[in-house]
Amino acid sequence: MKTIKKITMLIVISALAGCTTSKTLKFTKADDNIIKTETLKVFLDKNKNPKVVLRVNSTSFAVTEKENNDYLFNAIENQLLSNGFVVRDRQLFNQIIENNENSVDYSKLNEKSDTDLIIELTKLDSKILYETNQYYDLKDNLKIDKYFKHKRYGASVEFKVVIIKSNEFAGAYKFNYTPCVTGCVVSKSLKELQKERKEKEKEKKEGYEGVERNELEIFIKDATDKLVEAMRR
């Protein structure tokens, strides 16, 4: 009786193995784009702990409208703080800059806000779609999936830096988050693949959600660290 059970179990395991595909997805990392000035480097060499303010242009956002993005702004400011920057209050700065006199005369704005640099978040896109029908098998051989396309979301964030006292453009920085650069293992049964395919069809009608919140926050923190490094280099 035990022998029959063992044989039956082996048959079931073999059948399940035959219905499972093991695949690893890999996307090529998108390059970052950095434009900086010598003026900013000289300024930061002289000012090791600059006073900065984060400005946010809400019209430049391509994230889920329903989501509150304050956690992302807080993450950026916290990383700036941890890198030795003195971070000014965003709301207070906006109240000062809304005054017509101050918005024209940057020297007065520099004095009244006691701020050296504006770091403007000009664009954030958390719905960059990466798509492929290629994958790597268990032996790391590149294969083509004839019947299924694999999709993952990436993101990008763009910053602009202005030296307030001289009203001088000091740099533009774009950082990219590419999914599955080191590989994402996909191992699903045919039944699960069929279910996912139906869900993807619904997604096309309903729209894509984009990069998950925790992944987006990690990316933003990393991008802010890269921003500071690039500004000082």
ZIPE-V152809 format. One record per residue. N is the residue number from 1. PHI is phi in whole degrees, -180 to 180 (NA if undefined). OMEGA is omega in whole degrees, -180 to 180 (999 if undefined). Layout:
N:PHI:OMEGA
N:PHI:OMEGA
//
This chain:
1:NA:180
2:-63:-180
3:-63:179
4:-63:179
5:-64:-180
6:-65:180
7:-64:179
8:-61:-180
9:-65:179
10:-64:179
11:-64:180
12:-63:180
13:-62:179
14:-64:-180
15:-65:179
16:-66:179
17:-64:-179
18:-69:-179
19:-95:-176
20:-112:177
21:-116:178
22:-105:-176
23:-137:175
24:-123:179
25:-92:176
26:-140:175
27:-111:178
28:-75:-177
29:-64:176
30:-74:-177
31:-71:172
32:-79:-180
33:-127:-175
34:-126:174
35:-122:-177
36:-134:-179
37:-117:177
38:-68:180
39:-59:-179
40:-66:179
41:-61:179
42:-62:179
43:-61:-178
44:-74:174
45:-66:-180
46:-87:-178
47:-118:-175
48:-71:-180
49:-125:-176
50:-67:177
51:-93:-173
52:-128:173
53:-133:176
54:-92:175
55:-109:-176
56:-125:175
57:-102:-174
58:-64:-180
59:-72:-178
60:-93:-175
61:-94:175
62:-121:178
63:-113:-178
64:-60:-175
65:-62:-176
66:-72:-173
67:-89:174
68:-81:-174
69:-98:-180
70:-59:-179
71:-63:178
72:-73:179
73:-64:178
74:-64:179
75:-64:179
76:-64:-179
77:-63:179
78:-65:178
79:-70:176
80:-63:178
81:-61:-178
82:-67:178
83:-96:173
84:93:178
85:-85:173
86:-94:-172
87:-100:179
88:-86:180
89:-68:-177
90:-64:-176
91:-66:179
92:-65:179
93:-63:-180
94:-64:178
95:-65:180
96:-70:-175
97:-73:179
98:-69:176
99:-70:-175
100:-56:-178
101:-62:-178
102:-70:-177
103:-68:179
104:-88:-176
105:-97:-176
106:-71:178
107:-67:177
108:-70:178
109:-63:177
110:-61:-179
111:-73:-175
112:-71:-178
113:-93:-176
114:51:-177
115:-132:-178
116:-94:-172
117:-130:168
118:-102:173
119:-107:-176
120:-99:174
121:-84:-172
122:-88:-180
123:-160:174
124:-138:-180
125:-125:-179
126:-105:-176
127:-126:177
128:-84:-173
129:-87:172
130:-108:-174
131:-138:178
132:-155:171
133:-111:178
134:-102:176
135:-157:177
136:-112:180
137:-86:-176
138:-63:179
139:-96:179
140:65:175
141:-91:180
142:-74:-178
143:-127:176
144:-112:176
145:-92:-174
146:-73:-171
147:-118:-174
148:-147:176
149:-106:-179
150:-97:-177
151:-125:174
152:-139:179
153:-99:172
154:-118:-179
155:-151:174
156:-147:177
157:-137:-178
158:-126:179
159:-124:171
160:-129:-178
161:-116:179
162:-128:173
163:-85:-170
164:-65:-173
165:-57:-178
166:-101:-176
167:52:-173
168:-110:173
169:-64:-173
170:-117:178
171:163:175
172:-133:-172
173:-137:176
174:-126:179
175:-121:-176
176:-116:170
177:-109:178
178:-107:-179
179:-74:170
180:58:178
181:-65:179
182:-92:177
183:112:174
184:-119:-178
185:-79:176
186:-118:180
187:-139:-174
188:-138:176
189:-75:179
190:-61:179
191:-64:179
192:-67:179
193:-64:179
194:-66:178
195:-64:180
196:-64:180
197:-62:178
198:-66:179
199:-67:179
200:-65:178
201:-63:177
202:-68:-179
203:-60:-179
204:-60:-180
205:-77:-175
206:-89:-177
207:98:-178
208:-88:180
209:-87:180
210:98:-178
211:-64:-179
212:-66:-173
213:-55:-177
214:-66:178
215:-67:-179
216:-65:180
217:-66:177
218:-62:179
219:-62:-179
220:-63:178
221:-62:180
222:-65:180
223:-64:179
224:-67:176
225:-62:178
226:-65:179
227:-61:-179
228:-63:179
229:-61:-179
230:-68:178
231:-64:-175
232:-87:-173
233:-82:999
//
